[in-house]
């Protein structure tokens, strides 16, 4: 089986979900993990090095300000529906506060994570990779990856 998501559903007997029934923060929760996994994979593929160095490189891309920058750099490439999903996440009321980010960056990052989570659960994995790859490419001058 080539599709890891189908295999995951089969092995854990996951039922089909209705994405419109999930809160944006739930989508952001899974989107955060998916996005970080992509970034960590990129860092690992750069070569074997100290884990601490890998962590430092990764965190430069997963922090809220970097996610916000990536979103704004690729916003013009998104569909209307993808922008609506982002806005749902950005405007969601959260009980947590930004630790090392401005409120605007934190909200934009939450919106971006919501979009990634939505696409992931909607099984649009290639679209996620395309979005993240283009965002990383456009923002690579701001981050040393």
N, C-alpha and C positions, 0 to 999 in steps of 0.2 A: 504494500500500500504506500503510495508516494505522498499522499496528503497527511501530514502529521496531525492536523486538526481532526480529520475523520477517524484516524487511528485513536486519538485521545477520546473522542466521543464513544467509540466502540469499546475500548478497554474499560472506561469508567462508566459506561452505560449512561452517558449524559443525554438528557432530553433536549429537544429543540427549544430555543428561547425566542421570545418576542422582544426585540430590542427596544421598542417604544414603551415597554413596561418597566424598563430599568431607569433608575435615576442617573443623571449625568455624573454624579460622584462615583457611582458604581462603575460606570464606563471608564472614568478617569483612573479608578483603582487598578483595573486590569490594563489599561492603556499605559500607565506608568511602568508596569512590569515589562510589557512588550517592548516599549521604547528603550528601556534600560538594557534589555537583553540584546537588542540590535546594536546599540552603542558598544556594549561590552564585547560582542562578537567582533565588531570592527577593530577594537583595540587589541584583542587577542590575536587576530590575524595579522597584525603588524609585526608580530614576532614574540618569541619567548623572552620575557624580561621579568623584573621584580613585580610582584603583585601590587605593591605600594605605588609604583609608577603607573601601572595600568589603572589603578583606582583614581589617581590624580587626573589622568587623561580623561577617563570616563566622566568624572564628576563635572568637568568643565562643560560637557555636553548635556548632562542630565539636570543641572541646576535650573531653577525657574527662569532666570534671565536668558539662558541659552535656548530653552524651549520656546520662550516667547519670541526671540529673534528668529529662530527657525520657522515658526509659524508665520510671522509677518513676511519673511523672505519668500515663502511659497504660496501665500494667500491667493494670489492672482491665478494660480494653477488649479485651485479647488473648485469643485462643483457647488452649486447653490445649496444642495443638501449637506455637503461636507461643511460649508460655512455655517449653516444652521445648527449642526451638531456642535461645532466649536462654540458658537454663541450660547447654546444651552449649558455647556460646561463652564464657560467663562462667567456666566451670570448666576450660576448655582450658588446658593447660600451654603457656606461651609462653617463648621465650628472650629476649624484650625486656622492658625495664622501663619503668614509667611515668616520663615526664620531669618533668612539672609537675602530677601528679595523685596522689591517694592510691591505694593498691593497690586498695581497694574500688571507687573510681570507675573506675579503669583496667579492672578486670575487668568491671564493669557495662557500660562503653562497648564493650568487645570483644563482650560478649553482644548488645548492641543492634546493633552492626555485623553480627554474625553473622545476626541476625534479618532485617535489611535485605537482606543478601546472599542469604539463603535465599529471601526473597520475590521478589527481583529475578530470580534464576535460575529460579524457579518461575513466572515471568511474572505475578506478582500485583502489577502496577505501581500500580493504583488503591489497593490496600490499603496499599502503602508511602506513597503521598501522603496517604491518610487518617490513618495513624499519625503521620507526621511533622507534618502540619498541626495535628492535635490536640495533640501534644506541644509544638509551638512556641507554640500559643495558650495552653496551660496554663502554660508557663514564660516567657512573654514579659515578665512583670514582673521576672524575674531577669536578663534580658538585654535590652539596648536594641537591638532590631531594628526 
